[in-house]
Structures are given as structure tokens and as C-alpha cells.
Amino acid sequence: MGTARVQESSESLELLLRSVAACFDAESARRLREMEFPVALQARVDALAGLANEGAISEEELSEYQAILDFTDLIDGLRARLAR
């Protein structure tokens, strides 16, 4: 992906995060910032990461792993935006 495309993608994500963050009241924002992911989810991510590192991950597992990582990246970005 070219530098200009990465910049556009980054700007688009920031616009999306700003729009979503505006929907949160103070209490909801606090609760999202303090939310912890379930232990079972972390265990699954660890297992999938292990499979990926070993080169033994299936296409289905890779898809699941990427979806979890994408979602947690979105949540982290939203948390950062709410902290501003």
C-alpha cells in the first residue's frame, strides 16, 4: 500500500473514531476505557498467536485471529480518542 493510501486510511479511521466517540456520554466512555477483555478471549488470542508463529494456523483460524486483532485495534483507537 502506498504512503498516500496509508495516510488516507489513517485519516478515514480517525474520522470514524471521532464520529463514534461523539456518541458516548461520560459514563459510557469511562466504562469502555476501563473494560477488560475476557480471560477466555485472551487465551484464544494466545493460542491463535502460537499457531501463527509456528506456521500451523489454518485459513479459518487466521481469519478469526485477524478479525479479533482488527476489532481490538478499533477498540484501542476508540479508547484513545475518548481519553482526549
C-alpha positions as CSV (number, residue, x, y, z in Angstrom):
1,M,0.0,0.0,0.0
2,G,1.4,3.4,-1.0
3,T,2.1,6.1,1.5
4,A,-0.7,8.3,0.3
5,R,-3.2,5.4,0.7
6,V,-2.0,4.7,4.2
7,Q,-2.4,8.4,5.0
8,E,-6.0,8.3,3.6
9,S,-6.8,5.2,5.5
10,S,-5.4,6.6,8.7
11,E,-7.4,9.9,8.2
12,S,-10.6,7.9,7.5
13,L,-10.2,5.8,10.6
14,E,-9.6,8.9,12.7
15,L,-12.9,10.4,11.2
16,L,-14.7,7.2,12.0
17,L,-13.3,7.1,15.6
18,R,-14.2,10.7,16.2
19,S,-17.8,10.2,15.0
20,V,-18.3,7.1,17.1
21,A,-16.6,8.7,20.2
22,A,-19.1,11.5,20.0
23,C,-21.9,9.0,20.7
24,F,-20.5,8.2,24.1
25,D,-21.6,10.0,27.3
26,A,-19.1,10.4,30.1
27,E,-20.2,7.2,31.9
28,S,-20.1,5.1,28.8
29,A,-16.7,6.4,27.8
30,R,-15.4,5.7,31.3
31,R,-16.8,2.1,31.2
32,L,-15.2,1.4,27.8
33,R,-11.8,2.8,28.9
34,E,-11.9,0.5,32.0
35,M,-13.3,-2.6,30.2
36,E,-11.1,-5.6,30.2
37,F,-11.3,-8.3,27.6
38,P,-12.4,-11.7,29.0
39,V,-9.8,-14.2,30.1
40,A,-11.2,-16.8,27.6
41,L,-10.7,-14.3,24.7
42,Q,-7.1,-13.6,25.7
43,A,-6.4,-17.4,25.9
44,R,-7.9,-17.8,22.4
45,V,-5.8,-15.0,21.0
46,D,-2.7,-16.5,22.7
47,A,-3.5,-19.9,21.2
48,L,-4.0,-18.4,17.7
49,A,-0.8,-16.4,18.0
50,G,1.1,-19.5,18.9
51,L,-0.3,-21.3,15.8
52,A,0.5,-18.3,13.6
53,N,4.1,-18.1,14.9
54,E,4.6,-21.8,14.3
55,G,3.2,-21.6,10.8
56,A,0.4,-24.0,11.7
57,I,-2.6,-21.8,11.6
58,S,-5.5,-22.7,9.3
59,E,-7.2,-20.2,7.0
60,E,-10.2,-20.2,9.2
61,E,-8.1,-19.7,12.3
62,L,-6.2,-16.9,10.6
63,S,-9.4,-15.2,9.6
64,E,-10.6,-15.4,13.2
65,Y,-7.3,-14.1,14.6
66,Q,-7.2,-11.2,12.2
67,A,-10.8,-10.3,13.0
68,I,-10.1,-10.3,16.7
69,L,-6.9,-8.2,16.2
70,D,-8.8,-5.7,13.9
71,F,-11.6,-5.3,16.4
72,T,-9.3,-4.9,19.4
73,D,-7.3,-2.3,17.4
74,L,-10.6,-0.4,16.8
75,I,-11.5,-0.6,20.5
76,D,-8.0,0.7,21.4
77,G,-8.3,3.5,19.0
78,L,-11.7,4.4,20.4
79,R,-10.3,4.3,23.9
80,A,-7.5,6.6,22.9
81,R,-9.9,9.0,21.3
82,L,-12.2,9.0,24.3
83,A,-9.3,9.8,26.6
84,R,-8.6,13.1,24.8
